[in-house]
Amino acid sequence: MHFAKDITDGTQRILLFTTSENLKWLQEAKFWIMDGTFKTVPTLFRQLYSIHAPAGGSVNFRIVPLVYALMTMKSEELYQRLFQELNEAAEEHGLELKPDFVLTDFEKGSINAVKSEFSSAQSKGCHFHLGQAVYRQVQDAGLTQKYGTDEKFSLLIRHIPALAFLSPLEIPDAFDEVKALLPSDAEPIVQWFENNYVHGRIKRTLRNGTIKRHNPLFPPEMWSVFDNMEFAFPRTQNKVEAWHRRWEILIARSHVGIFTMIKQIQKEQNEVEMEIEKSMRGEPAPKKRKEDENREFRIQNVIADRGNRSTIDFLRGIAHNLSL
């Protein structure tokens, strides 16, 4: 790698890897996707955090990893230090990093650090992770079997992540409509989603019946994918999740030595450079799986028909095409 830095922050540590060319692509990218993997890291470290972005032009670009960071913790302070070091590295190469959107999982530490160090960027939550969070609540409520066997119940639950396909302003009222449809045994899931993702926790109820609430931890503008379609960036980190799976196969064991890890990162960088060259010479990006292509086609049909559907009918159409 052309740029490697060993950063110490109190008792914590980051090993940062990138290249000047990678930083150039980061500067040009309108959106970044960030994610961490915990399965394949040297014993001293907690996670391998990677920043992915489109590279190779604007027509048939590839979404590739451009920054790798081995981190000993997942704290907001350490994410902040990582982004500060990244900005400094860019400045040393005469570059300025100002993404329009940063797609992350629902981890408050990284979200706050993005707001702090890339203030012009809009933080967006990954739709795949939203679905995962909903399914964890299904499990916690003891409804896994019902979700797996009761098709009507399963479809109603999927109306919750389907809300993300509405504009942020529409979501609160639409959620209230969905809430009225869900059975009483789904109440813990509904309450959790309402408190954290829609209306916020109840602060107090006034004598006249008015309810005062805290702001939700993850407001609708953070997880609505309505804008993603307009600005042509992904709804999910699926490409990054696929990269993590491939990376885990590549490493093949859970706790590797640090030098083995660095060698693999160097190999991966060579792969990235070859992928970018393919894009630069006009080779089309790899096709989606047929199953994903068909699902995307169906979702686009539902979106195109939005004007002819009630909110609930629209959400039902989307929910049919989602899985948790």
Residue pairs with C-beta under 8 A, 6 or more apart in sequence:
1 17
1 18
1 19
1 262
1 265
1 266
1 269
2 18
2 19
2 20
2 21
3 16
3 17
3 18
3 19
3 20
3 23
3 89
4 15
4 16
4 17
4 262
5 14
5 15
5 16
5 85
5 89
6 13
6 14
6 15
7 13
7 14
7 15
7 16
7 81
7 82
7 85
9 77
9 78
9 81
12 71
12 72
12 73
12 75
12 77
12 78
12 81
13 44
13 45
13 71
13 72
14 69
14 70
14 71
14 72
14 78
14 81
14 82
14 85
15 45
15 69
15 70
15 258
16 67
16 68
16 69
16 82
16 85
16 86
16 89
17 67
17 68
17 69
17 262
17 265
17 269
18 66
18 67
18 68
18 86
18 89
19 269
20 93
21 273
22 55
22 66
22 67
22 269
22 272
23 66
23 89
23 90
23 93
23 95
23 97
24 93
24 95
25 53
25 54
25 55
25 56
25 66
25 276
26 32
26 51
26 53
26 66
26 67
26 90
26 95
26 97
26 99
27 90
27 95
27 96
27 97
27 98
28 55
29 53
29 54
29 55
29 99
30 54
30 99
30 100
30 101
30 231
30 233
31 53
31 54
31 99
31 100
31 101
31 102
31 103
31 231
31 233
31 234
32 51
32 52
32 53
32 99
32 101
32 102
32 103
32 121
33 51
33 52
33 53
33 63
33 102
33 103
33 104
33 126
33 234
33 237
33 239
33 240
34 49
34 50
34 51
34 52
34 102
34 103
34 104
34 110
34 114
35 49
35 50
35 52
35 104
35 105
35 126
35 237
35 240
35 241
35 244
36 47
36 48
36 49
36 50
36 71
36 74
37 47
37 48
37 50
37 244
37 247
37 248
38 46
38 47
39 248
39 254
40 48
40 247
40 248
40 251
40 253
40 254
40 255
40 256
40 261
41 47
41 48
41 70
41 255
41 256
41 261
42 70
42 255
42 256
42 257
42 258
42 261
43 255
44 72
44 258
45 70
45 71
45 72
46 71
46 72
46 73
46 74
47 70
47 71
47 74
48 68
48 69
48 70
48 71
48 247
48 261
49 68
49 69
49 70
49 71
49 82
50 65
50 67
50 68
50 69
50 240
50 243
51 65
51 66
51 67
51 86
52 63
52 64
52 65
52 66
52 239
52 240
52 243
53 63
53 64
53 66
53 99
54 61
54 62
54 63
55 61
55 62
55 63
55 64
55 66
55 272
55 275
55 276
55 279
56 62
56 275
56 276
56 277
56 278
56 279
56 280
57 279
57 280
60 279
60 282
60 283
60 284
60 285
61 279
61 285
62 275
62 276
62 278
62 279
62 285
63 234
63 239
63 240
64 272
64 275
64 276
65 240
65 243
65 268
65 272
66 272
67 86
68 265
68 268
69 82
70 258
70 261
71 78
71 82
72 78
74 107
74 109
74 110
75 109
76 108
76 109
76 110
76 112
76 113
79 109
79 110
79 112
79 113
79 114
80 112
80 113
80 116
80 117
82 113
83 113
83 114
83 116
83 117
83 118
84 117
86 97
87 97
87 117
90 96
90 97
97 118
98 118
98 120
98 121
99 118
99 121
100 120
100 121
100 122
100 231
101 121
101 122
101 123
101 124
101 231
101 233
102 114
102 118
102 121
102 122
102 123
102 124
103 124
103 125
103 126
103 233
103 234
103 237
104 110
104 111
104 114
104 123
104 124
104 125
104 126
105 125
105 126
105 129
105 237
106 125
106 126
106 129
106 130
106 133
106 218
106 223
108 217
111 123
111 222
114 121
114 123
115 121
115 123
122 221
123 222
124 222
124 223
124 225
124 227
124 228
125 218
125 222
125 223
126 235
126 236
126 237
127 161
127 164
127 223
127 225
127 235
127 236
128 235
128 236
128 237
128 238
128 241
129 236
129 237
130 161
130 164
130 223
131 161
131 322
131 323
131 324
132 324
134 157
134 160
134 161
134 189
134 193
134 324
135 147
135 324
137 188
137 189
137 192
137 193
138 144
138 147
138 157
138 189
138 324
140 188
141 185
141 186
141 188
141 189
143 153
143 185
143 186
143 189
146 153
146 185
147 153
147 154
147 157
147 324
148 154
153 183
153 186
155 316
155 319
155 320
156 178
156 181
156 182
156 183
156 186
156 319
157 182
157 186
157 189
157 324
158 319
158 320
158 322
158 323
158 324
159 178
159 181
159 182
159 312
159 315
159 316
159 319
160 178
160 189
160 193
161 319
161 322
161 324
162 315
162 316
162 318
162 319
162 322
163 171
163 174
163 175
163 178
163 220
163 224
163 315
164 223
164 224
164 225
164 226
164 235
165 224
165 225
165 226
165 299
165 303
165 314
165 315
165 318
166 174
166 224
166 226
166 311
166 314
166 315
167 224
167 226
168 219
168 220
168 221
168 224
168 226
170 311
171 198
171 220
171 224
172 198
172 199
172 220
173 311
174 311
174 315
175 193
175 194
175 198
175 199
177 311
177 312
178 312
178 315
179 190
179 194
181 312
182 189
182 190
195 201
195 216
195 217
196 216
196 217
196 218
197 216
197 217
197 218
197 219
197 220
197 223
198 216
198 220
199 213
199 216
200 213
200 214
200 215
200 216
201 213
201 214
201 216
202 211
202 212
202 213
202 214
203 212
203 213
203 214
204 211
204 212
205 211
205 212
206 212
225 235
228 234
228 235
229 303
247 264
247 268
250 264
250 267
250 268
251 260
251 261
251 264
256 264
279 285
287 293
288 296
295 321
298 320
298 321
299 318
299 321
302 309
302 314
302 317
302 318
302 321
305 314
305 317
306 314
309 317
